Amino acid sequence: MRIAEYVSFDAVGLAELVARGEVTPAELETAAREATRAVNPRINAVVETWPADDGPIDGPVPGGTPLAGVPFLIKDIGVAMAGRRMELGSRLAAGHVARADSALMRRFRRAGLVTFGRTATPEMAYSVTTEPVLYGATRNPWNLERSAGGSSGGSAAAVAAGVVPIAHATDAAGSLRIPAAYNGLFGLKPTRGRVSMGPDFDELYNGLAVHGSVSRTVRDSAALLDLIRGPEPGDPYFAQEPSRPYAEEVTRHPGPLRIGVLTQAWGGRRTTAPVADALSRTVRLLESLGHRVAEAEVGLGADWEEFVLANARLWTANLTASVDGLAAAFNRPVDSSTLEPVTLAGYHYGQRVGGAQFVDALALRNRVARSLARYFGTHDLLLTPTLPELPVPLGTYAEGAEALDGLGWISRVFDRSPFTVAFNVAGTPAMSVPVTTDAGTGLPIGMQFAAGYGLEGRLFRLAGQLEQASPWSGRTPAVWAGNHQVH
């Protein structure tokens, strides 16, 4: 299969070819590896590829699964694959090889996905741009001078560039939705407890972090979530099973929805003109589809400074525990030889977080969840920009970062991505939809839709409708310009 043909299919489409015997999984994997060699030197999204995987499979691979035979990549954090490196984007964990599959990896195997490599992440996923010291910056396929976002920037850039149609991603403060918006992809952050973190972890970042994916089509994300959702024994959270498969929701009409709009972000950062214009166009599109859309006031249950402080305490305390564990496991020092300046600053800040401060931060998490639940008691969805600005130039986040302490770094990250993190704190599902591009730069602009706890189906129904009304697939990123293998 030629690359031009390979990149024209989404994951479900490729699996259908395999099921009909028109192409083999080996041929798809060959095409994916050729695509990697063609574009990865320019975007630096894939940090390692592996020989064809013949590792253990937990149960038989059902040949009829909607993604069987599809090439796949996992993020370099959060999911362990037996015998393969997982380095967390950090020199502190460099060379680490997982001893066993995590529960999620076993589910990827059972789905029949062909995992052949891992994608870039910022160190410890502690940023929303993917520019780690260990492997260097990941570049946005639409403009190589711009960030691909983070912390799932490698996965998003690889999918946008056609290396794979769908890839693993995680999201603790927007780490899935932000790179989806930056790279013109669909990305849905599931409800807390929808996908297991087991068996080594009961939760990550006190339930703020979840597993998901980034993809070029809505049906791909829905199909994968159907295959990986559900608890493992001992999980602390359990989201009620959906009434029907998410893959079916994509094709169902959402009905008229009550959608509130939050134009300006919590915290005061102003939405830039290109994004505000895209939001206005999205509102008009929603109204033309029969939805009731109106400006909304949505409280967080706390002022912004209190919200940022509580999250900084949760983030840095968890970071400190992780760093100490890695340093002990690999017998490495915790200093500038193993950690980047902002990670090291977060580590030291987390050392000073007291037990009572940590408990207070968890209490704020509860207040945010209750406040957003009250909003969703009267509205079906909330619409916001995914981000208040276009993809930023590489290096933007690093400017003056060496002078920031742990709180200062979290404040910077939240200031530039103020719309996303509230839904991690509340545990509710939210998606970024690539409804449009900026006319001046050609860069993608994502819109975020959030729903009440456990209501991913509602999001998938709307996303399917928007995809039909305003198709975003089929555009060619700048990284492929002039490349005869695609054109």
N, C-alpha and C positions, 0 to 999 in steps of 0.2 A: 504494500500500500504506500503510495506516494504521500509526502507530508501534506501537500495541498489538499488531498482528499481526507487525510486523517484529521486535520484541524477543522474541517468543515462539519464534523459530527460532534454532538455532545456525547456524554457518557452513556446515556440510555440508548442513543442511536448506535454507538459502537457495539454495545452488548447485543443489540438486535442483530447486527451483522454476524456476530459470533454465533448466536443462537441459530441463525439460518444457514450456517456453514459457509458464508461468503468470505469470511476472513478468520484466521486463527488468532488466539491470544498472543502467540509468539510473533505473528506479523504486526499486531498492534504495538507490542512492546518494542519491536525493532523501529517502528515509525516514531514512537515516543523518544527513544534514545537518539535517533537522528535529529529530531526537533530540538532535543536538549543540546546536542553538539552544535546545532546551527545558531541558536540564540543565546544560550547561557553565557558564553564568553562576554556578551554585551550587557546582559542584565544581572548576572551573578545571583540567580534565584535558587539554584540547586547546588548544595554544597558537597554532595556526594551521591554517586550512583553505585549500585551493587550488581553483582551477577544475578542471573535469573534466580528468583527465590524458590527454594524447594524445602523450606522449613516446615515444621509441624503444623498441621491444620486441626483445629479443635472441632472434630466432626466433619462429615462429608460436605464438600462444596456443592451446593445446589446449582446445577447447570442452568436452571431457569431463572435465577435471580436477575433482577433488572440491571445489574452492573457486572455480572460475571465476565471476566476476561479483559476488563478495562484497566489500562495503565494508571498508576496511582502514586502519589508522593505523600509522605508524612512530614509534619513539621518537626524540627529538631528540638522539641520539648513536649512533654506531656503524654507521649505515647511511646512505649518501649517495644522494640522488636528484637526477639532473641538473636544474639550473635551480631547485632548491628550497633554501630556507634550512635549514642545520643549525648551530645555535648552541651546542650542548652545555650549555644552561641557563646560560650565562655571559655577562656583559657583555664579557668579553675577546674572545669570538667573535661578538658581536652583529652581525647583518647578513651573516654568511658565507653564500655561495651555493655549493653543490656544482657542480663543473664537469662531472662525469660520474657515472654510476651505479656503485655498488660491486657486487661480485659478488652479494651477497645481494639487492640491489635488483633486479638482472636476474632473479634467480630468483623474486622476488615477482611481477614482471611476467609471466614465463612461466607462473606458476600462475594467471594471469587475475584476480588480486586487484585491486580498484579502490582505489588509495591516494589519499585525498583530504585528508590532513593529518598533522600531527606532534603528539606528546604530550609532556607536561612531564617533565622530569628535574631532579634537583638539580644544582647546578653541577658540571660534569665527572663526573657520576654518583658524586660523592664523599661520599655519605651514603645512609642507608637510610630517610630521610624526604624527601618531595619538597616543599621549601619554599624555592625559590631566590629571590634578590633580583630577578632579571631578570623573571620572570613571576608571582611570588607563589605562595602555598601551594596545593597540590592537596588537596582535602578528600575524606574517605572517604564514599562514597555511603550507607553504612549509618548513619553518624553524622557530621554535617558538622563537628563540633568535634574529630574524631579525624584522625590522620594516615592517608593512603592508602598509607604505606610508600614504599620506594624501593629502588633508584633508578628502577625502572620504574613509579613510582606513577601517572603520568599514564595510561599504557596500561591499568593495572589498574583505575583508577577509571572510565575510559571504558568498558571492557568490563562491569564490574559494573553500571554505570548504563544499559547497553543501547545505547550509541552505536554500537558495533560488537560482533560476537560474539567476535572474536579480534583481538589486536593484537601487534605486534612488541615484544619485550622483550630485555634483556640481563641477564647475571648474572656478577658477578665476586666477590661475597662473600655472595650471597643476594639480589641485586637483582631477581630474577624471583620467587623463592619467597616472599620476605617480603611484597611487595605482593599476591601471590596469596593468602596467608594472611589478610592484613588485609582483603581485599575479597571473600572467599568464592569464590575462583576456583581452577581447576586450573592448575598451572604446573610444567613439567618442565625442569630444567636439563640439557641434553644432555652427553654425554661430550666431553672436550677433543678437538678435531679433527673433530667430527661435522659442524659447519657452518663454512664457510670465512670467514675474516676478510679475504680478499683484495679487490682486489689491492694496496691501499695499505699493508696491514699483514700481517705473517706471523703475529703473535700480539699480543694486548693484555694488558697486565699480566702478562707472562711466562707466558701460558697460563691465567691464572686466569679470564679473561673469556670468555664464550661467548654466542652468539645463541640465542634461543628465542622463546617466545610465552606469553601468558596467555589463557585461554579459559574459557567457562562449561561446556564439555563435554570429556571426555577425547578423544573421536573427532576433535574439531576440532584439538587440539594434535598428535595423531598424524598426521592428514592433512597438516598444514602441514609437520611435520618430514620427512615423506616427500618433500615437494616441494622442500625447501631443503637437505637433507643431501647430503654428498659433497664431496670436495676440489676445489680449483682448482689449476692448475699452480703449483708452487713453494711450496705449503703445507708448514709444518714438521711438522705432525702429521697422522696419518691414522688414523681409527677404522675398524676392519674393518666392511664393509657388513653389515647385518643379514640374517638368513637369509630373512626375509619382510618385506613392508611393515608398518610400525607400525600402519597402519589395520586390518590383519588381526589384529594382536596384541590389540587392544582387545576383540575378541569371542572370544578363545580363553581357555579355562579355565587359570588359572595352576598348577593342581595344588597339593598341600600344600607350603607353603614353610616354611623354617626362618628365623624372624624374631627377631632380637635387639632388645631394647628398652633405650634409653638415656633414663632419666627425668630425670636431672639433668645439666646441661650441663658440658662442659669449662670450667674457669675458675671454677666455684663459684657462679655466679648461680643462685638457686633458682627452680625452676618454680613459678609461682603456682597457687593452688588451682583456679581455673576451668580452666586448661590441664591440670593434673594429672588432674582429673576427666575431661576430654575424652580424655586419653591412656588412662585406665583403660577408658573405654567403647569406645575403638578396639581395645584389646587383646581385650576380650570379643567384639567383632564379628569380629575376625580368627579367634579360636578357634572361634566358631560356624560359620565358613566352612571349617574343617578345617586351619587353619595351626597350626604349632607355635611358640608365642611364649614367650620367657623373657627375663628380665633379662640384660643383657650388659655385659661390661667391654671398652671399646674404647679402646686407647691411641692417642695422636697421634704417638708417637715423639719427643715433646718436652714439657716442662712448658708451662703456659699462658703464662707471662710471656715465655718464649723464643719461643713461637709468635707471640704478638702483636708482639713486637719485629721478628722476621723479616718478617712481613707489612707492618708499618709501613715498613720499609726498602724493600721491593719497591714498595709503593703510592706512597710519596712520591717515590722516585727516578723512577718512571714519570711521576708527576704533574709533576715539575719539568721533565722533558724535553718533555712536552706543552705546558706553559705557555710555555716558552721558544720553542717552535716557533710557537705561536699569536701571541705578542707580536711576533715577528719578521715573521710573515706580514702582520699587520694594523697594524704600526708603532704599537703601543699599549704603555703602561707596565705593569709588573707591580707593582701597588700596590692600595691599598684602593679606588681608583676603578674598578678592573676585576675584582677578585677579592674574594670574601667572606672574613671573618676565618679560618674553618677551612681554606679552600683556600689562602689566603696562608700560614698557619702550616705547612701541609703542604708547600708549595713551598719555604719556607726550610729546613725539616727535611730535605727531599730533597736540597738543595744540599750538605748536610754528610754524606750517606751516601757512604762510601768504596767503592772497587772491591772490596776484600777483604770488606767487610761485605755487599755485594750478593751476592757469590759464596757467602758463608756462608748467606745467606737462601735462595738456590737449593738449597743442600745440604739445608736443613731441609725445603724443599718435597719433595725426594726421600724423606726419612725419613718424612714424613707419608704419602706415597703408598704406601711399602712397608708401613708399619704397618697402614693400612686394607686393603691387599691381603691381608695375613695374616688379618684378620678375615673378609673375604669368601671366604677359602678354606674356611671352616667354616660360614658362614651364607649364606643366599640374599639377605637384605635386612637393613637396620637401620632401625628405627622410632624417631623422636624427635619431640617437638613441633617445628613449624617455628620457633616463637618461644616463649620462656618466659612471655610475658604477652600480654594483650589489646592491640589497637591503642592506641597512646599518644595523649594529647591533643596537638594541634598546639602547637608551641613547646617540647616536652619536650627535644628534642635541643639546642636553642639555649641552654638555661639554663646560664650560666657558660661557654659555649663560647669566648668571646673570650679567656679566660685559658689555653686549652689550646694546647700545642704540637702538632706533627704526630703524635708518639707518643701524646699524651694524647687526641687526637681518635679515632685508630684504636682505642685502648683503650676509649673510650666506645661506639663503634659495635659493636665485637665483644662487649662486655659485655651489650648489649641484644639482640644477635642471635648468641648463641654456638654455636648448633647448625648453622648453614648453611655457614660459610666453609671448614671442613675439606675439603668435597667439591670446592670450587673449587681448593684447593691440590693435592688428589690427582688432580683431573681426572675424577672419577667422576660418573655421572649421579645426580640426586636430584630428587624431585618433592614439591610441597606439594599435599595433597589436602584439600578443605574438608569434612571429615566431619561437622562439627557446629557448633552455635552456643552461646554462653554464655546460659544461661537468664535471668540477671539483666539483661543489657544488650542481648541480641539480636545481639551482634557475632559475626562469624565466627571460628572457630578452625581453623587448618590443622595437619595432621599431615604430617611429612616422612618419606619413605621413600627410602633410598639403596641403590644396587646397585653391583656391581663394574664395572670399566671395560668400556664397550661394551655393557652389558646394559640398555639402555633398553626393549627388548622385554619383559623381565621386569616392569619397572615398569608399562608400559602394560597388561599382562595383569591385574595386581593392581588397578590403578586402574579398569579396566573392570568388574571384579568388585565393587569397593567402590561404584562409581557405581550399579550395579544393586541392591545390597543396602541402600544408604543414600543414596537420591537427594538431591542438594543443590541441583539446579536448580529453578527455578520460584518462588523467593522474590522478593519485591519490595523493593528497597532503599528506605530512608527518603526518599531524594531524590525519589522519584516519589510520595510520599504525597499524596493529594488531587489528583493531576494527572489531569484528565479524558482526556488524550490516551492514557493507558495503561489506566486503569480503565474 
